[in-house]
Amino acid sequence: MRNYKLILNKVKFALLFVLLMGFVLSSCQIDKSINTDPNNIAESKVKSVDGVNALLVGLQVNVGETYSRDRSRIFSIWTWQMCAPPGIGRAQPVAWNNYFMNVDGPTDDYWIITYRGMKICNDIISFVPDVFVDVNAPTGNTIKAIAYTYKAFLLGEAAATWGSIPIQISGTEPPDFVEQNVAYQAVQKILDSALATINAGTASVSRDLNFAGDANKWTAVIHSLKARYYLHVGDYANALAESKLGIADATGSVYSFFSDTPGEHSSWGQWVQDEGETIRPEKYYVDLFKTEPTDTRIAAYFYPNANGQFFGYAAHASKENLYQTPIDTNELSVANCVTMKKYSTYSESFPLIRYEENVLIQAECEAKVGSPANAVSLVNIVRTNAGLPNFSSSDPTAIVTEVLKQKFLELYLEGQCYHDMRRTGTLVDPVAGSNLRFIYGQSERNANTKVPTDNDQLNKYILNTKYGGLISN
């Protein structure tokens, strides 16, 4: 697991975050006037053009890590995309098969890196008006809008992952927690600020690793993010309206970036290459691809076994009735099961939000608001790209089922399907009494007496039956 240099506040302080993150990809150069060590930017020089540019690169790295690291790994296990077979190296992931978590480790790490990113966002938003003035103001607007967008990325996922979270950080005072619905409302307002900033006039930004400051691309991303987080709370009308303004093709997708250089490796690449692939594709997930033999994604995502066969590992063999097909003996042997292909290298980029997600958000919402023909047309975009024949139905329930299936298959390891499953009450095996979310980590518990009690009722806003979920009160 990657080591980070953290500048931590004293234990009495509310949140553990670095004051600055200067980690950059080797392909990006930072002026030596602001640092002598690329991992240790001089704080006194950060409120400058070079400093803000450095923070922007650090922010992109940070948000990429939050999405592709612990949340991706654990949500993939909780949705039965992946699993942790016993006896192949690490005991902790095996416990995740049943929603068990410790207060240290991944939940703590994910919290720290999320609010580290928040600190970087806030610094950029605060510094830009003083640093980018006069003719440079449009460049500042672009950077500021990107920072708002990444802030919404971070807080939207934090709200979905934990429930109640802090949304305002003031100095070193222990922050208050707001309820999940309030956090989602704050995310929408942050995205509104991003749009307003873009509309104030922008310019190209070379340190934007995705779009080089293309305002049209970022505007579409912002609308897609608004659609994502409206969908999280079951606001299908607003999600539909925003998705129609969202990412229009694959060139508008947002990615994190990694490389083969030590210290810049992707998390999934490290788990595969350095840890012996202790997390494997689950039988439940692999079987779904095999329901339609022409699905090209199975070979794109996985390497077959030595005999050219695609078997997922049956980590939940005691619950065989939850699988679509009987358990094959090959599915009880790690050696005879598939291994990871997609995201298994050090340098493969990881998506934060993609065109395909926007298409499937729009498809589900069209079905929900009474436009089944539009929904079918949209889901067939994804099916066609996967080598599948067209789907046809006029039944809204059947259409939504197909949309959610394709989203589960398409957004491999991206985490959004876990939120879908909780929202729609379709988790494969929601273990009674388990917290169906990340619990609060030890660092924040130690630092902040305002941390709520871990209780799944904190997630009632999205799990409430009002949104088709699991909890009735």
N, C-alpha and C positions, 0 to 999 in steps of 0.2 A: 504494500500500500504506500502511496506517495507520501513523503514527508514534507511538511510545510514549515516555513519559518514564520512563527506567529509572534507579534508583539502584543502580549496580553495585558489587560488591565488587572489591577489587584483583585483578589477574590471578592472583595466587597462590591465591586462594580457589577453592573447588571448583565452585560453581555460580553462574551469573549470574542474579540475581533482584532484583526490586525489594523493598525493605523494606515498602513499603506501596503499594497501588493505590487511588487515590481516584476513579478515573474513574466517573462515574455518568450515568445517563440523565437528560435534562433534566426529565423528569416527576417525579424523585425529589429531594426536598429534604434537605440535610444541615445540621445545626445549625452556625451560624457559630462556635460556641465551639471547634470542632475543626479548622476550616480557613478560610483566607482565599482559597484557590484550590482549586477542586474537584478539581484534579489534583495537589494537594500537601498532603495531610492532615498536620497537625503530629504527629510521632511520639509526643511526650510525652502527647498527649491520646487516643491510640488505645485504650488499655486503659480504656475507659469504655463506657457503654451506647451513646452516640452513635457512638463509635469502632467498636465491633463492628458496629453497624448499617451503618455506612459500608463496613466490610470485607465484609459480606455482599453488598451490592449490587455492590461491586467484584469479588467472587468470581464472581457470576453472569455478569457481563460477561466476565471472564477465561475461564471454561469455555466460554461460548458462542463466543468467539473461537478457542479451541483446536480445537473441533469443526468450525467452519464455514470455517476459513481454509485453511492449507497442506495439512493432512491430507485434507480434503475434495477439494481441487483435484487433488492428485496421485493419490490413490486412485481418483478418478473416471476419470482417464486410464489408470491401470494396469488397471482392469477393463473398459476400452473403453466405459464410459458416455459419456465425453467424450474429446476429442482436441485436439491443438494443430496446426492446419493450418500448413504452412510458408508464410512470406512475408506474414503479416498482422500483423507488428508486434514479436514477441518471440521470440528464438531459444531461450531457456531452456526454455519449456514443450514445444517440439518434441522436445527431448532426452528428456523424460519419457515420450514415446510408447514408448521402448525401455528404460525403467527407469534411465536415467542420472541421477545426482545429483551436485551439488557439495557440498563440506563447508560452504560458506557458504550464505546464502539460506534457503530454506524449511526445510530440516532443522534448521538452527541456530536460526531464529526459533521453530519449533515447540517445540524443546527448552526454550528460554528461557521462553516463555510458559507451558509446562506446569509448570515448577518455580517460576515466579513464583506460579502458582495454588496449588501445594503450600505455599508460604510463607504465603499468605493463609489456607489451610485450617488449617495448624498454629497460626497466631496465634489464629484464632477459637477453636479447640479448647482452646488453652492459656488464653485470657483469660476465657472464659465462666464457669468456676466461681468466679472472683474478682469478676466484674462483676455477674452475675445471681444474686443471693442472696435467700433468704427467699421472699417472695411472688412475686418475679420469676424464681425458679428454673425454672418450667415454660417461660417464654419462652426462657430460656437453653438449655434442653434442645432446644427446637425448632431454634434456630439452630445448636447444636452438631451435631445429627443431620444437618441440611442440609449442614454443612461436611464431616462424614464422608462423606456421599453424594457430594459433588462431588470429594472427594479420591479416592474409588474411581473415579469417572468418569475423572479425570486419569491415575491410575496404571494402570488397566486398559487404556486406550488406549495409554499409553506402552509397556507390556509387549508389546502386540500390534504396535506400530509399530516398536520397536527391538529387542526381544528382552530382553537383559540390561539392567537399569536400576538406579539407586539407589532404595531405598524408605525409607531413614532418612537424614535430614539433621540433622547435629549441629553447630550453630554454623557456623564457616567452614572446618572441616576437610574436605579432599577426601573425598567419600563413597565407600563401597564399592559395587560393582555386584553384584547378585544375579542368578542365572539366572532365565530367564523363568518357569519353573514356580514358583519361590519367590515371584516377584512376583505371580503370579496367586493364590497362596495368601494372600499379604498383603492383596490386594484383598478377598478373601472375608472375612477377619477384620475389615477396616475396615467392611465392610457389616454384619457382625455387631454391631460397636460402634454403628453408626447405629441398628439395630433396638433394641438395649438402651437407648440414650438416649431414643428415642421412647417406649419402654414405661415409662420412669421418670416420664412425665407431661409434657404439652406445653401450649402456648397459642398463640394466633394471632400472626402476625408480619407486619406490613404490608410490610416490606422484602423479603419473599419474593415475587418478581414472578410466580411460577407459581401458587402455591396459597395464599398468605397464611398459611402455616404449618399447613395442613390435615394432621393427622397421618396420617389414613387414606390420603390421596393419596401422601404421602411413603413410607409403609410399602409400598404397592404398587410404587412406583418402585424402592425398594431390592430387593424380591424380583425385579423384572424385570432389574435390573442383575446380580444374582447369577445369574440364568438366562443372561444374555448371556455372562458371563465363564466360567461352566461350559461353555457351548456352545463357546466359543473353544478349549477344551482337549479337546473331545470327550466330556465327562462328561454324557451324555444323560439319565441317570436323575435326577441332581441338577438339571440344567437344566429338566427337565420339572416336577419338584416345585415349583421356585421360580416358574416361569412361571405355574403354576396359582394362585399367590398374588399374581401381578403385576398390571400395569395392566389394568383391566377395561373401559375404554371410552376414547374419544378425549379426554375431559376430563381424563384422567390423564397425558397426554403432557407431557414437559418440553421447554421451548423456550429458546433464547437470544433476546434482544430488541435490536432496532436501531431507528433513527429516521431521518427526513430531515434532522436537524440535523447540520451538519458535525462530524466527529469521532465520530459515532455511526452511521456507515453500515455496512451489512453488507459483508463481504468480497466475496461473489459480486456484489452490486450494484455495488461499485466496479470489479470486473473487467469487468462488462458496460458500465456507464455511463461510466467514466473511461478504460478501457483498450481500448475498441473491440471487446470480446468476442473476445479472441484465443484463447479456449478454446471449442470448439464441440461439440455433440452428435455422437457417432460413428455411422456407418452401422450398425455391429453392434447398438447399443442401439436405435436408431430402428426397425430392421427387426424386432426382437423384438415391439414393440408392434403392428406391422402383420401379425403372424401371426394375430391375432384382430381382425377389423375393428371390433368394437364396443368396443374398449378406449378408455375415455374419457381415460385418462391422457396419451395422446400430445398431445391438444389442450390439456390442462391444463399440461403441462410445456414445450411448444414453440410458437413461432409458425411457421406454414407459410411457404413462399416466396411470391413475388408471384403465383404461379399457384394458390395454395392447396394446394400439394403438400408432403408431409413426406418430405424426404430428409436423411439424416445424411451427414456428410462422411466419405469413405473414406480415412482417414489411413493405413491399412495396405494400400494398393492392391497392393503387391508380394506380399501374402499373401491373395489373393482367395479361395483355397480355405477360409479360415477364416470367411468370410461365409456367411450362409444363402442369399443370392441373388446373382446376378451384379451387378457394379458398373454402375450407370447413369451416363451421362456427367454428369448433374446432380450426382452424388455426388462429382465431382472438381472442382466449382466452389463455392467458399464462398458466392458470391452466390446460388446456387440451392438452398442447403441451409437447414434450419431454424435458428432462433435461439432463445436462451433466453427463456422466459416465467416459469416458476417460479423464484424466488430471484433474479430479475434486477433488482429494485428495491433502493433503499437501506434500506428500512424493513421488509422482510419477515422475520418471525421464522424461525429455523432450528431444526429439531428435534435434541435430544440423545438422546432415546429416546422411542419412540411406542408407542401401543397396537398398531398393526399389526405392529411388530417383535415384540412379545411374543406375538401370535397366531401368527406364523410360526415363532418359536422353538418354541412349544408343538407346532405341527403337525409340524415336522421330528422332534422328540423322540418324539412319539406314533408316528410311522412307524418310528423306530429301535427302540423298545421293544416293538413288536408290536401296536399298536392302529391299524391302517390306517383303519378307519372314522372314528375320532376325528380323525385327521390330515386326511382328506378334508373333513370338516365344517368344520374350522378354516380350511383354505386357501380354502374357498369363501366365507368371510366377506370375505376380501380380494378375491377374484374378483368377487363380487357388487357390492362398492363401486366396482369399476373398470368395471362395465357388462358383465361377462363371464358367459357361461352357466356352470352348475355343472360342475366337474370330477368325473370318476368313475374310480376304479381300486381294485383290491385288491392291487396289486403294490407292496410297500414301496419298491423302487428307483424305480419310476415316480413314486410319490407324492413322494419326496424330491426328485427332479428338478423336479417341478412346484412344490414349495414354494420351492426355491432360485431358480427362474425368477421366481416372483412376488415374492420378496424382493428380487431384483436390480432388478426393474421398480419396485417400490413404494418402496424406500428410496433414492430418487434423490438422489445426492450425499452421502449420509449416512455412507459409508465402511465400514459393517459388511459389505457384500458382498465387499470385498477380503479381509477375514479369513475369510469363508465359502469363498471360492475357493481360498485357500491351504490351509485345513483339509481341503477335499474334493478337492483336486488338480484343480480345474476352471478355473484361469486360462486365458484365451483363448490366450495366447501367452507362456508363461513362458520368457523368453530365457535360453538356456544361459549359465551363468557370471555372471548378474546377481544383485545383492543384491535379493531380493524383499521388501525392507523399507527404511525410512529408515536412512541411515548416520549415524554420530555426527558432530555438527557441530564446527566449528572452535573455538568458544568453550570447549566442555567439553574438547576435546583440549588446548587451551592451558593450561587451569586444573587439569586432573586427570590425573595419570599413570596412574590406575587404569582409564581408558577401555579397554574390550576392543578387540581387533583386529576390524575389520569383516570378518565371515565369516558367511555365511548359515547355518552350522552353529549359530550362536547361536539361530536360530529352530527348531532341530530339535524342540523340545518340541511345537509345534503342527503342524509339517510332517511329523513322523514317521509312518511308515506305520501305526503303532498307531492314528492318528486319520484314516487314509485320505488322508494327504497325499503330498508329493512326495519327501521325503528318506527314504532307507531305513536310515540309521544314526544 
